[in-house]
């Protein structure tokens, strides 16, 4: 049973070495290896989750059996193992959902390169989840950035190259600020291991030493990760990156890449600085303000869009705002609501991007709303899937998004200053979400008159795209499960945060 302690390390190494392996394989074998790898990593993550639930405590894996600072450490608790398993599940469904588009939009000679990027991206996400060393986290942040750029620009057209360039510039700016914050923190504490940094930080706070440099370090790390996760007003790169990349890339970028940075920020809050220090700092108020602004501005921009893919992308700006607003409440309940929203957004936004591709396929390839009329009848499963994702984003009961919004409201109730702004922002954002998502759903189910049928209109059945159909059905089920049976997931998040402390 103790052999399971090795699985977190094996997961990172296996995904890391699957990249070079894909480079020497053909397209079909690279795809098979990638699918088998993701499934295996998911199973190992589930085993780690089962192990920590059985033992009731987190464990530390010391690589090479060398203690810090000479060796590196991996830490696995309930929250880490759950997020790793969930990320693997979403990655697998994203790859299944976009398989047809990958084969048609990416040159056959470059498709194995796509799997290299996916393997490296998953490796970096798992490393960000499990690592107990802050500089190692920074290294994998950079690997995450490079692989994400590769996923965006592999279509090799002007739009994707421009989008990847903008993404790289903004991401490197965020990475630079993060690195500066880490350097300041290392200078103050002399440690890179998260637990050792926390002890040193608490000693500095208790003695009243270096308070301003510590605040600068925290601010730089928060701003750096906020830029990388597209918090308003650092979101301008996002619509092009999500809107013009291939479907699998858009789904992965929106549901996983930004969430890896957010999870690292949670670890910095709890395991590096200490949440009591974070909640008493001024930084938390800034995150709250920009989170609320993102909720509103992202929704307004989505309403103004006439492109379904870019509309979904702008919706992600609003949803990132929700997450940072929860952090800004400065309470454990707010953080739990934010982490649950990370889960819900990952499950829902992937569903929307993949469903949108099925809708545009039967609309002559057009993504403009006037051409999508009646598409819900021409591709019935994609129409149902998009409707489910829309209802979840709006916050209709029975679906995932309703539970996360309910928890945000509950977390805000009783807060002396932030309760009213939070509840007002939730109400306004929900109304705006309903405007652009329900407008789209109504368009999909508005019958096309005989004289209005356009060239390229067709029909797609489940049998014509069985792999995408499986992905959509599983995404729908996942949304319903998260909406109807949220308490076990909330319990895992709460237990994981207690282990963090």
Secondary structure, 3 states (H helix, E strand, C coil): CHHHHHHHHHHHHHHHHHHHHHHCCCHHHHHHHHHHHHHHHHHHHHHHHHHHHHHCCCEEEEHHHCCCCCCCEEEECHHHHHHHHHHHHHHHHHHHHCHHHHHHHCCHHHHHHHHHHHHHHHHHHHHHHHECEHHHHHHHHHHHHHHHHHHHHCCCCHHHHHHHHHHHHHHHHHHHHHHHHHHHHHHHHCCCEHHHHHHHHHHHHHHCCCHHHHHHHHHHHHHHHHHHCCCCCCCCCHHHHHHHCCHHHHHHHHHHHHHHHHHHHHHHHHHHHCHHHHHCCCHHHHHHHHHHHHHHHHHHHHHHCCEHHHHHHHHHHHHHHHHHHHHHCCCHHHHHHHHHHHHHHHHHHHHHHHHHHHHHHCECCCCEHHHCCCHHHHCHHHHHHHHHHHHHHHCCCCCHHHHHHHHHHHHHCCCCCHHHHHHHHHHHHHHHHHHHHHHHHHHHCCCCCHHHCCCCECCCCHHHHHHHHHHHHHHHHHHHHHHHCCHHHHHHHHHHHHHHC
